[in-house]
């Protein structure tokens, strides 16, 4: 009974319940032509020099004038102009590999290293280094508010409740949600699949979307508030059995993922949520169907499988999303939205292979100069390209 009561508290604590319920069956999705779902695609060829070369992109932010990214190899932070020219970078060591946050309004970048917080300007200059009051992943909202996600469960911590998600202004918490027990919570951080992606998904610099494990709700955080935007209702075959998941004899604390191994058709949670006008992008995470990504049209109820989009003239007959592994989209999905477009990446060698394949099929089309430059470039280690996609309303 203790855990059932706590679950009710957990789901309802300080979150607005004004959501719309969407009934979605992944098996009924359509494999669309590119032009069915996107108005256009733009390719941004990021300059490749000794100073600007990077590995696989981990995070991406899009401001009015810059692309800001982190990558897995060196953990450094790179800044490129919107036309792809390299601007500057921030060097980080192997212990500074955490998530960064971009405060667009004040043109600064933050990241934590242990208890220390580092603050840089967009030229890569260190502005401040101090002890941070709050730790964990963070994202900026309007009016200098920051939303944090931090869950630590350990027998040596205080025997009390804390909040996994909270909003601060200055040094003060102004909004708390998702309480958990710091000493002996039923669900530990390791009871969730790690997608090597950010927890907060920038929908623009005014709001972020996020989801929680073991449920099918999409939350939106704005200044002063968190609300449930949508709750997705899947067919019964995909829904988790909450009672079975809470069977501590079979699925012990810290080993809850075994439930999904035993029930691979069950959806664990919703990954990569982005909302642009009438377009809801998301990816159900399950053991059986780990890589399909969907677009749901809210006004019509149409469901498109984005992972299987078919190239056409609007995409220059290039596969920009439907690319076999180890493509970046296959592994990491969309990286960010600015409220108007949604962004992914594609390796330069994949572009070269796609153009070569089109030539073998006698497909004649005028590629944009950014693509032609990649094809003509003799460098074997060109930076990835950023793909900017405008969805149809």
N, C-alpha and C positions, 0 to 999 in steps of 0.2 A: 504493500500500500504506500509505503514511503516513496518509492520511485515513481509510482503512478501520479501521486500528488505533485512531486517535483517536476514531472514532465509537463503537467498542466501549467505550473508556474513558468517553466522554461519557455513554453510556446507562446504564452500570453503576456509576459512581463514587458510592459511599457512599449508595446508595439501596436500601431493602429491596425484594426482589422477591417479595412475597407476594400479588400481585394476582390477581383473578379475571378471566378472559377472558369478555367478553360479545359474542356474535355478533348484530349489529344491521344490518338492511337499511332504510335510510331510505325506500325505495319501498314498504315494507310497513306504514307507519305508519297509524294510525286518526285521523280527525278527530273528536275527542270532544265530547260535551256538557260544559258546564262542570261539572255535578254528577258526571260520571264520574270526574273527576280532582281536584276540589277540594271540601273540606267547606264552606268559607265564604269570603267576601271582606269585608274591612273597608276603608272609605274614610276617610282622614285628611285633612281639609281644613286645609291649612297657612295660618295667618293671613296676610293680605295688608295690609301697611301700608307707609308710605314707607320705614321702616327694615328691614322683613322681606321686601320684594319681591326675588325672585331670578329668574334666567334658567333655562336648561336644566341639570338636575342632572347632575353629573359623578360624584360619589361619594356614597354613603349608608351611614351606620352606624346601627345600632339598639342602644341600651343599654336598661337596665331602665326608665329614665325619660325618655330623650331620643331624638329623631332629630337626627343631626348630618350635614350635607351640605355639599358644595362645588358650585359651579356655574361654567359656562363664561364668562359675560359679564364678571364682575368678579373672579372667582377667590376671592371672600370665602368665609368659613366661617360657616354659619348653624346655630344650635341652636334646636330647637323641642321643647316638651313633647310627650309622647305623645298628648295630646288635640288637638294642632295649634297651641296658643298659642305665640307667639314668645317666646324666652327671651333670646338675645343673639347677637352675631356678632363675628367677628374680621376686621378689614379687611386685605386683602392687595393688593399692587400687581401690575402686569402681569408682573413678574419673579418673582413668588411663586406661579406657577400650577401647581406640582407637586402630586403626590399627598400626601395627609395620612395619618396613622396615629393611631388612637385607642387609648389604653391605658385600657381600662374599669376595670381593677382599681385603678389609681391616679388615675382621673378626670382625665386630661390628654390633650391633643392635641399632636401633633408635626408639623412639616413642615420640609423643607430648602429653602434658597435658596442655590444655589451650594454653598460649603463650610460655610455657617452652618446651625445647627439652632435652630429656635424651639420653645419649649415653653409652652403655654397651659393654664389651667384651664378648666373647663366654664362659667365665667361670662364667658369671653372675656378674662381678664387675662393679660398676659405674665408668665411665671414665670422664664424663663431664655432667654438668647441666647448661644450659644457656637459655637466651631468644632467641627463634627462629624468624628469619625474615619471614619465610614462614610457613604457616599452611596448614592443609588439608591432605588428603591421599597421600602417596608418595611411590615411588619405585625406586630402583637404576638401572642405566644403566652403560655402560662402561665409563672408564676414569673419575670416580667420578662425573658423571652427575646424577641428580635426577629429575624424572618427578613427578609433583604434579597435583592433581585435587582438586580444591577448588571453590565452587560456593556459594556465599552469596548474597541474594537479600533482601534489606531492604530500606524503604523510608528514613531512617536517614543516609544512606551512600551517598558517593559522586555521583553526577549526571554525571556519566561517564561510559565508557566501561572498563571492565576488561577481563581477559582470564581465562576460566574455567580450561584449561589444559595448562601447561607450563613446560619447562625444565630449570633447573638452573645448573650452575657450580660455586662453591663457593657461593658468595652472589648475583651473577648476573644472571638475566634471559637471556638465550641465544636463546630461542625459545618460541613463543607464539602461541596459537591456540584456537579456539572456543570462540570468544568474546561473552560477554553477558552484559546487562545493569545492573549495580549494584543497581540502585534505583527502576526500574520498568520493569524488564525483563518479557517477556510474559510467560516464563516457570520457575517455582520455583523448588527448590530441592524436595519438597514434591509432585511434579507432576510425579514422577517416582516410580515404584514399588521397594521396598526394599527387596532384596533377602538374607539379612544377610550374605553377602559375600564381598570379596574385589572388588574394582572397577578395579584395574590393575591385570591382570592374568599373573603370571610369566610363560613365555614360556621357559626360562632359565635365567641365570643372565646377559645376554647380551641384552635382549629385553623383553617387556611386550606387551600383547594384551589387547584391551579394546573395548567396544562398547558404543554407545550413545543411549538415549531414542528416540522413535518415528522414527526410521530408521533401516535399515538392513545392515549396513556396519560393517566390522571388521577392526580395526585399529591396526597398529603395531608401537610401539615407540622404536627407537634405539637412540644411541647418535646423537645429532644434528638434529633429524628428526622424523616426524610422517608421516606415509603413510597409505592409504587404501589398505589393502591386498586383501579383497574379498568384493563384494557386492552380497547379496543373493536376487534373484528374486523369490518371492513366487507366487502361483496362486492368482488371483484377490480376491478371497473370503477371503484371509488372510491379504490382504494389508490394511493399515490404509488409511483413507480419510483425507488428510492434511487440506483441506478446512473446513471440518466439525469439525476437532479438533481445528481449529482456530476460531470457532464461539464463540465469547466471551459472547454472550447472553446465550448460552446453556452450554458452558463449560468455566466457569470463571477461571481466573488465580488462581492457588492454588488448583483447583478442576478438573484438566484435566483428572485424572484417571477415572472420571465418563464416559468419552467417551468409555473406554474399558469395563466398566461395562455394558453400553448400547449396546456394540458391542463385545460380549465375544469371537467371533471367530477371531477377528483381533489381529495380533501379535504386541505387544507393542515394543519389542526390542529383541536382541539376547543376551542370557546369557551364561556365562561360556565358552568363546572361548579359545581353545587350538589348536595348530598346531604342529604336529610331522611328518615330512617328507610328506608323501602323505595323511595324516590323519587330517581332520578338525573336531574337536569336538565342539559342540555348543548345545544350548537349546533355542528354541523359547519360549518366555514368552507371554502367553495369558491367559485370564480368563478361557477359555474352556479346554485348554490343558497345564496346568501349569507345569507338571512334566515329560513329555517325553524328553529324551536327545538323541541326534543323533550323528552319525559318518558318515561323507561324505568322500568317497574315491575320491580324486581329479582327479586321472588319469583315473578311470573307470566310474565315475558318480554314483556309487552305494551309496544308502542311507540306513543305518542300524539304527534301534531303539535300542539304548544301554540299555534303561530302561527295555527292554523285552528280553535281551540276555538269551539264554538257556544254562544252565550248561552242561559241558561234561567232558571228561577225563582230558583235559588240565586245567580245573578249579577244579579238584578233585571232580567233580559232586557237587560242592558247589555253591549255589547262592551267588555271591559276589557283584552283582549290582542290579539284578532284585529281590529286596526284598520289600515287602509291607511296608507302613509307620507304625511306625515312624522311619524307617531306616535312617541312616546318608546320604546315597547316594540319597535317595528319596527327602530329604530336602535340601541337600547342594551340590549335584553333585560332580564332581571332584574338588579337592582342589588346585592342583598345577601340573606343568609339569617341568621337568628338561631338556626338549629338546629331550630326548630319551624315557622316560617313563611318564606315567600319574598316579596320585595318588588319592586314595580315602580312606575312613575308613570304618570299620565294627565293630559293638559291639561284645565283646567276647561272650555274651550269644547267639547272633545270630549264631555264629560259632558252639557252642554247640548244638543248635537246629538243625542246618543243618546236623551235623554228626549223631545225633540221628535219624533224618528223613531218612538219607541214610541207616542206619542200619535196619530200619523198612522195607526198600525196598530191603534188602539183597544186597546192593551195597558194594562190597568188593574192597577197594583201599588203597594203602599205602599213608597216609597223610604225609606232611612234618612235621618235628619235632616241628616247631613253632605252628602248628595247634594241634598236639597231646598234647603239653604242655598245651594249653588252655583248651582242653577237660578234661585233667586229673587234672587240678588245681581246688581246692575246694573253692577258693575265689569267693565270690558272686559279688564283685565290681571290677573286673579286668579292666584295661585300655582298651580302644579301640585298635584294630589292624590297622596298616597302610597297605594298599594294593597297591602294585607296579605292574602296568600293562604295558607290552611291546606290543604296537600295531603292527600288521602285516603291511608291506609296500605294 
